[in-house]
Amino acid sequence: MKTLLKVILLLGVLLGLLAWSQREHLGAFAHILPSYAAKEYCSCRYVMQRSMSDCQAYVRQWLPLQRLLDEPQARRVVAYGLGQRHAAQWRGPREGCRLEAWSAE
C-alpha cells in the first residue's frame, strides 16, 4: 500500500513538473476555442453564405462556447469561450474573413 502511494505521489510530481514546463503553451490553449469558432463561423456565414443554424453546427466543439454573437450588418462574429473573447470580420470577396487583433479585456 505504501509503495502504491509513493508511485502515485511520484507521478503527481512528474505531471506537475511537465505542466509547469509547458505553462506558456497551456496558457495559449484558452484562446484556441473562441478564435477558431469566430473565424470558422465567419467564413461559413459570409464566405460560404450558409444559414446560421448550419454554421453553428459547423463550429460546435466538444468544449462548448459560452456565447457566439453574429452581427450581420457588420459581417462580424464574436465568440466567447474559456474566459476569452475573439472576433472575426468579413473583409471582402477576395480576402474572406480575418481574425481581429486580440486584446486583453
C-alpha positions, -999 to +999 in steps of 0.1 A: +000+000+000+029+024+008+045+016-025+014+024-044+011+058-025+047+066-034+042+058-071+011+079-072+029+108-054+059+105-078+036+105-109+018+136-095+051+154-090+063+145-125+030+156-140+032+189-122+067+195-134+056+187-170+027+211-167+050+238-153+075+234-181+047+238-207+028+266-189+031+290-219+015+265-242-012+256-217-020+293-213-025+297-250-050+269-251-078+291-238-075+313-269-078+284-294-115+276-290-130+311-294-106+322-321-113+290-341-151+294-337-151+331-346-130+326-378-148+294-390-183+307-382-175+339-401-162+320-431-192+297-430-217+326-428-202+352-450-179+334-475-199+302-480-232+321-473-247+293-453-275+296-427-269+305-390-280+270-378-257+253-403-227+274-392-235+269-355-234+231-361-202+235-382-183+251-353-197+231-325-169+216-304-166+191-275-159+221-252-189+244-257-187+281-263-201+305-237-216+327-264-214+333-302-226+366-315-234+372-351-235+408-362-249+406-398-249+443-406-211+445-398-205+409-411-187+403-378-187+374-354-177+374-317-170+342-298-167+338-261-152+307-246-129+295-218-129+331-204-116+346-237-132+367-264-122+367-301-138+383-331-136+378-369-149+401-396-155+396-433-131+417-453-144+412-488-148+385-515-110+383-522-099+383-485-128+364-468-128+366-430-099+376-408-094+374-370-093+408-354-062+416-333-065+401-298-066+425-269-070+417-232-103+428-217 
